Amino acid sequence: MKIVKYISCIAVLSILMISCGGEVLPKPKAFLSLEYPEATYFKIQTDCPYTFEKNQLATVIPKKDCWMNLDYPALNGTLHLSYIEVDGNLNQLLEDVQKLTYEHAVKADAIEPTVYENKEQGVYGMVYEVEGNAASQAQFYVTDSTKHFLTGSLYFNTKPNYDSIYPAVVYLKKDIRMLIESLEWEN
């Protein structure tokens, strides 16, 4: 009987020793490895006093008074565009955009403004990149400073979790850059 217990103990210990295979290492922190298709851009034509190039992934949803949304169903996000005619109200429009942008400072880790200027096309503006769990990840405005003013805000249709939406944010910021660089005002 003692031999059976002894053999049983040896068998259990052997199984335990064989099953323990090496050192346990924690998994490193990392972002999701999401890949999006190469962006293909084409110029959109509208009845509005501006044109620009948009990504083929975006669907244009017209709104009233030359406002529109660029909807990205595959990324679960929307770029909201608002057009306003400048009529001696440029300073007020600039203040409104800055106020709207910095309302996200409560949840944002950082807000990085970048000046944009294209004298040849008469396009001047500012892009605000918002980092952190803010509702909007990017805001911008462009104007010719005399007649036209266009503002945009990027929102995702989900509760903001910057780590999760970061790959989509990077992708859509390239689209915002292309929109601004290709913008042309109609006379």
Buried (B, 14 or more C-beta within 10 A) or exposed (E): EEEEEEEEEEEEEEEEEEEEEEEEEEEEEEEEEEEBEEBEBEEBEBEBBBBBBBBEBBEEEEEEEBBBBBBBEEBEBBBBBBBBEBEEEBEEBBEBBBEBBBBBEEBBEEBEEEEBEBEEBBBBBBBBBBBBBBBBBBBBBBBBEEBBBBBBBBBBEEEBEBEBBBBBBEBBBEBBBBBBEBBBBEE
